[in-house]
Amino acid sequence: MGCGCLILLASGISPRLALFVMWLFTDRLSIALDSFWVGFAGFLVLPWTTLAWAVAYAPVVGVRGFGILLVAFAFVVDLSSWFSTGREGYQRVAA
């Protein structure tokens, strides 16, 4: 329970920080992700999606039900962060 609260607080600051804390103190990432490289790529490119996948993953059945919605929402958040950054930079150059 204490580690879950720490991960929740870290995710409020940054999803990458939450993934790092989860990697240090739990084995959820090694259970939910196939290899180190998948997790590392997710850490760099889609941190919210990787964090949501690790939280929603159940060892026997995978991601189902509400977990799919959670991962889809996290994917939309990741995409919006990528595309909003580009638009902001374009507006800064144009002004």
KOLTOR-357491 format. One line per 8 residues: their letters; for each residue x, y, z of N, C-alpha, C. Coordinates in steps of 0.05 Angstrom, whole numbers, plus 5000, padded with zeros to 4 digits. Each point is the difference from the previous one (the first is absolute). Last residue first. Example, Ala and Ser with C-alpha at 12.3 -4.5 7.8 and 13.67 -1.06 7.14 Angstrom:
BEGIN
SA	5257,4955,5142,5016,5024,5001,4985,5022,5014 ~ 5006,4885,4999,4982,5024,5000,5018,5024,5000
***
This chain:
BEGIN
AAVRQYGE	5101,5679,4314,4993,5025,5013,5023,5020,5000 ~ 5003,4908,4966,4984,5017,4982,4996,5027,5013 ~ 5045,4932,5048,5017,5009,4978,4985,5020,4983 ~ 4954,4960,5072,5021,5016,5010,5018,5011,4978 ~ 4932,4939,4979,4988,5026,5007,5021,5018,5011 ~ 5025,4912,4982,4994,5013,4975,4989,5028,5005 ~ 5016,4944,5074,5025,5009,4988,4996,5015,4974 ~ 4926,4960,5041,5010,5022,5017,5026,5011,4989
RGTSFWSS	4963,4923,4960,4983,5024,4994,5010,5024,5015 ~ 5041,4917,5018,5006,5009,4973,4985,5025,4993 ~ 4980,4958,5081,5027,5011,5001,5008,5011,4973 ~ 4919,4953,5008,4998,5027,5011,5027,5013,5002 ~ 4994,4909,4972,4991,5019,4979,4996,5028,5011 ~ 5031,4930,5059,5018,5001,4977,4990,5022,4980 ~ 4946,4980,5074,5024,5014,5009,5020,5002,4977 ~ 4921,4953,4985,4994,5028,5003,5025,5016,5009
LDVVFAFA	5004,4905,4995,4999,5013,4973,4995,5030,5002 ~ 4999,4951,5080,5027,5000,4989,5000,5014,4972 ~ 4916,4987,5041,5016,5020,5015,5028,5002,4989 ~ 4946,4932,4966,4990,5026,4991,5015,5023,5014 ~ 5017,4913,5030,5011,5003,4973,4992,5027,4988 ~ 4963,4975,5083,5028,5007,5003,5013,5004,4973 ~ 4912,4969,5000,5001,5027,5009,5029,5010,5004 ~ 4987,4910,4979,4992,5016,4977,5001,5030,5008
VLLIGFGR	5015,4937,5068,5022,5000,4981,4994,5018,4976 ~ 4930,4986,5061,5022,5014,5014,5024,5003,4981 ~ 4928,4947,4972,4993,5028,4999,5022,5017,5013 ~ 5010,4908,5005,5003,5008,4972,4993,5030,4997 ~ 4987,4959,5084,5028,5004,4994,5005,5009,4971 ~ 4914,4974,5034,5007,5027,5006,5029,5006,4994 ~ 4978,4912,4959,4979,5016,5012,5009,5029,5004 ~ 5081,4934,4989,4972,4997,4992,4983,5020,5014
VGVVPAYA	5108,4959,4984,4985,5025,5004,4972,4996,4989 ~ 5054,4914,5033,5010,5023,4985,4984,5025,5008 ~ 4994,4906,5036,4981,5008,4978,5010,5024,4984 ~ 5052,4959,5074,4987,4978,4986,4984,5009,4975 ~ 5048,5064,5059,5018,4980,4989,4986,4978,4983 ~ 4969,5103,5006,4996,4978,5018,5015,4976,4988 ~ 5002,5115,4987,5006,4973,4991,4995,4979,5023 ~ 4993,5100,5003,4976,4985,4992,5005,4971,4994
VAWALTTW	5071,5062,5024,4980,5000,5022,4977,4982,4993 ~ 5068,5013,4935,5011,4986,5024,4980,4998,5023 ~ 4976,5050,4923,5002,4972,4993,5010,4984,5024 ~ 5000,5094,5007,4972,4989,5001,5000,4970,4994 ~ 5082,5045,4991,4992,5000,5028,4972,4988,5003 ~ 5032,5013,4913,5016,4979,5013,4992,4998,5030 ~ 4963,5070,4951,4989,4975,4990,5014,4977,5014 ~ 5032,5087,5016,4974,4996,5013,4988,4973,4992
PLVLFGAF	5084,5026,4960,5001,4993,5029,4973,4996,5013 ~ 5045,4998,4902,4973,5000,5009,4999,4994,5030 ~ 5086,5014,4955,4981,5010,4981,4972,5003,5011 ~ 5077,4967,5053,5009,5023,4984,4978,5013,4984 ~ 4984,4921,5052,5010,5021,5018,5007,5026,4985 ~ 4978,4922,4952,4976,5012,5011,5007,5023,5019 ~ 5070,4949,4965,4988,5016,4979,4975,5014,5010 ~ 5041,4941,5059,5017,5023,4996,4989,5018,4978
GVWFSDLA	4957,4918,5017,4996,5018,5022,5016,5026,4997 ~ 5013,4931,4938,4972,5010,4997,4995,5021,5022 ~ 5081,4955,5004,5000,5019,4979,4972,5011,4995 ~ 5016,4930,5064,5011,5026,5009,4997,5021,4979 ~ 4930,4921,4993,5029,5002,5002,5008,5028,5010 ~ 4908,4969,5000,5013,4976,4989,5031,5002,5004 ~ 4924,5046,5067,5014,5005,4974,5017,4976,4992 ~ 4949,5001,5083,4982,5011,4980,5012,5003,4972
ISLRDTFL	5049,4968,5079,4977,4983,4996,4984,5009,4975 ~ 5073,5051,5029,5010,4975,4989,4978,4980,4995 ~ 4978,5082,5042,5009,5005,4972,5011,4974,4988 ~ 4972,5000,5091,4978,5003,4982,5009,5003,4971 ~ 5046,4988,5090,5007,4984,4977,4977,5002,4979 ~ 5039,5074,5079,4981,4978,4994,5010,4984,4977 ~ 5049,5078,5034,4988,4988,5024,4980,4977,4995 ~ 5052,5052,4931,5018,4996,5023,4987,4982,5021
WMVFLALR	4951,5025,4922,5021,4982,4993,5018,4994,5024 ~ 4932,5064,5009,4988,4974,4998,5022,4979,4993 ~ 5026,5089,5002,4994,4991,5028,4988,4972,4999 ~ 5014,5041,4917,5026,4995,5013,4996,4989,5028 ~ 4925,5029,4952,5010,4975,4989,5027,4992,5013 ~ 4962,5082,5024,4984,4978,5011,5010,4974,4989 ~ 5039,5077,4966,5008,4996,5028,4985,4977,5012 ~ 4975,5026,4915,5026,4987,4999,5011,4995,5028
PSIGSALL	4919,5048,4987,4997,4971,4996,5026,4986,4999 ~ 4983,5089,5059,5009,4992,4973,4995,4971,4997 ~ 4962,5052,5073,5022,5017,4992,5008,4994,4971 ~ 4933,4949,5041,4991,5028,4999,5021,5019,4991 ~ 5021,4909,5015,4986,5004,4974,4988,5028,4998 ~ 5041,4974,5081,5020,5004,4979,4987,5004,4973 ~ 4946,4978,5074,5011,5027,5003,5020,5006,4978 ~ 4965,4913,5002,4979,5019,4993,5010,5029,5003
ILCGCGM	5057,4931,5028,4998,5000,4971,4978,5020,4991 ~ 5011,4986,5092,5023,5013,4989,4999,5002,4970 ~ 4934,4952,5044,4996,5028,5005,5024,5016,4989 ~ 5005,4907,4997,4979,5009,4981,4995,5030,5003 ~ 5058,4956,5060,5013,5004,4975,4980,5010,4979 ~ 4969,4978,5086,5017,5023,5001,5013,5006,4974 ~ 4947,4922,5010,4984,5024,5000,5017,5025,5000
***
